[in-house]
Amino acid sequence: MAITRTIARWLLGTALTFAGIGHLTFARESFVAQVPQWLPLPADFVVVASGIVEILLGLSLILLARHRVLIGWIVAAFFVAVFPGNIEQFVRGTDAFGLNSDVARGIRLLLQPLLVVWALWSTGAWRAWRARRVRTTPS
């Protein structure tokens, strides 16, 4: 099971790194389209900053196995933090990343929680939290 989690962590790290590079290069316009209009920051700044964060998180998942539990929680929190962008894309009906229908955009919304679970499972963060909770629960 440990090798499966490790491979899953590396795959997630690779995907985050690739997405982060996309923020800065080939998919920048698509990411700009997802920035919520109510956010009080320039959309391009949000895209560049989140791309840098994604690259750092992706590389951390791959290279910093010693800190994987903490990184798992941070990655999960990141996926939650960017969820409003996915909601914005759905609500506004913005076509980006080949998501050109409400059904496709809705499916993407449903997949976001799976990314949170993937981050927590592949890093052992969820298991570590449960083990700590069991140890600290009064008998």
C-alpha positions as CSV (number, residue, x, y, z in Angstrom):
1,M,0.0,0.0,0.0
2,A,2.9,2.4,0.7
3,I,4.1,2.2,-2.9
4,T,0.6,2.9,-4.1
5,R,0.4,6.0,-2.0
6,T,3.9,7.1,-3.1
7,I,3.0,6.7,-6.8
8,A,-0.3,8.6,-6.2
9,R,1.6,11.4,-4.4
10,W,4.1,11.6,-7.3
11,L,1.3,11.7,-9.9
12,L,-0.5,14.4,-8.0
13,G,2.8,16.3,-7.6
14,T,3.4,16.0,-11.3
15,A,-0.1,17.1,-12.2
16,L,0.2,20.2,-9.9
17,T,3.6,21.1,-11.4
18,F,2.2,20.8,-14.9
19,A,-0.9,22.8,-14.1
20,G,1.3,25.5,-12.4
21,I,3.4,25.7,-15.6
22,G,0.2,26.0,-17.5
23,H,-0.8,29.0,-15.4
24,L,2.4,30.8,-16.4
25,T,2.4,29.7,-20.1
26,F,0.1,27.8,-22.5
27,A,-3.1,27.9,-20.4
28,R,-2.9,31.3,-18.9
29,E,-6.0,32.7,-20.6
30,S,-8.1,29.7,-19.6
31,F,-7.0,30.2,-16.0
32,V,-7.7,34.0,-16.1
33,A,-11.2,33.1,-17.3
34,Q,-11.8,31.2,-14.0
35,V,-10.8,34.0,-11.6
36,P,-13.9,35.1,-9.7
37,Q,-14.9,38.6,-10.7
38,W,-15.5,39.5,-7.1
39,L,-11.9,38.9,-6.2
40,P,-10.3,42.3,-5.4
41,L,-7.0,41.4,-7.2
42,P,-6.0,41.6,-10.9
43,A,-6.9,38.3,-12.5
44,D,-3.5,37.9,-14.1
45,F,-1.8,38.4,-10.7
46,V,-4.0,35.7,-9.2
47,V,-3.2,33.3,-12.1
48,V,0.6,33.9,-11.8
49,A,0.6,33.6,-8.0
50,S,-1.5,30.5,-8.0
51,G,0.7,29.0,-10.7
52,I,3.8,29.6,-8.7
53,V,2.1,28.1,-5.6
54,E,1.0,25.0,-7.6
55,I,4.5,24.4,-8.9
56,L,5.9,24.7,-5.4
57,L,3.3,22.4,-4.0
58,G,3.8,19.9,-6.8
59,L,7.5,19.8,-6.3
60,S,7.1,19.5,-2.6
61,L,4.8,16.5,-3.0
62,I,7.5,14.8,-5.1
63,L,10.7,15.9,-3.3
64,L,9.8,16.5,0.4
65,A,8.5,13.0,1.4
66,R,9.7,13.6,4.9
67,H,7.1,16.4,5.3
68,R,4.4,14.7,3.2
69,V,1.7,14.9,5.9
70,L,1.9,18.6,6.4
71,I,2.2,19.1,2.6
72,G,-0.9,16.9,2.1
73,W,-2.9,19.3,4.4
74,I,-1.6,22.3,2.6
75,V,-2.4,20.9,-0.9
76,A,-5.9,19.9,0.3
77,A,-6.4,23.5,1.6
78,F,-5.2,24.8,-1.7
79,F,-7.8,22.7,-3.6
80,V,-10.5,24.1,-1.3
81,A,-9.2,27.7,-1.8
82,V,-9.3,27.5,-5.6
83,F,-12.8,25.9,-5.7
84,P,-14.6,29.3,-6.0
85,G,-12.9,29.6,-9.4
86,N,-14.5,26.4,-10.5
87,I,-17.8,27.6,-9.2
88,E,-17.3,30.9,-11.0
89,Q,-16.7,29.1,-14.3
90,F,-19.9,27.0,-13.8
91,V,-22.1,30.0,-12.8
92,R,-20.8,32.3,-15.6
93,G,-20.8,29.5,-18.2
94,T,-17.2,30.2,-19.1
95,D,-15.7,27.9,-21.7
96,A,-12.2,26.9,-20.7
97,F,-10.1,23.8,-20.8
98,G,-12.6,22.1,-23.1
99,L,-15.4,22.5,-20.6
100,N,-18.0,24.0,-22.9
101,S,-21.2,22.9,-21.4
102,D,-22.9,23.1,-18.0
103,V,-22.7,19.3,-17.7
104,A,-18.9,19.3,-18.2
105,R,-18.4,22.2,-15.8
106,G,-20.7,20.5,-13.3
107,I,-18.7,17.3,-13.5
108,R,-15.6,19.3,-12.8
109,L,-17.2,20.7,-9.7
110,L,-17.8,17.1,-8.5
111,L,-14.2,16.1,-9.1
112,Q,-12.7,18.9,-7.0
113,P,-13.5,17.0,-3.7
114,L,-11.7,14.0,-5.1
115,L,-8.6,16.1,-5.5
116,V,-8.8,16.9,-1.8
117,V,-9.2,13.3,-0.9
118,W,-6.3,12.3,-3.2
119,A,-4.0,14.8,-1.5
120,L,-5.0,13.6,2.0
121,W,-4.8,9.9,1.2
122,S,-1.6,9.9,-0.9
123,T,0.3,11.8,1.7
124,G,-1.0,9.9,4.7
125,A,-2.4,13.1,6.1
126,W,-5.8,11.7,6.7
127,R,-4.4,8.5,8.4
128,A,-2.1,10.6,10.6
129,W,-5.0,12.8,11.7
130,R,-7.1,9.7,12.5
131,A,-4.3,8.1,14.4
132,R,-3.6,11.2,16.4
133,R,-7.3,11.6,17.2
134,V,-7.5,8.0,18.4
135,R,-4.5,8.5,20.7
136,T,-5.9,11.7,22.2
137,T,-9.5,10.6,22.7
138,P,-10.2,10.0,26.4
139,S,-11.3,6.4,27.2
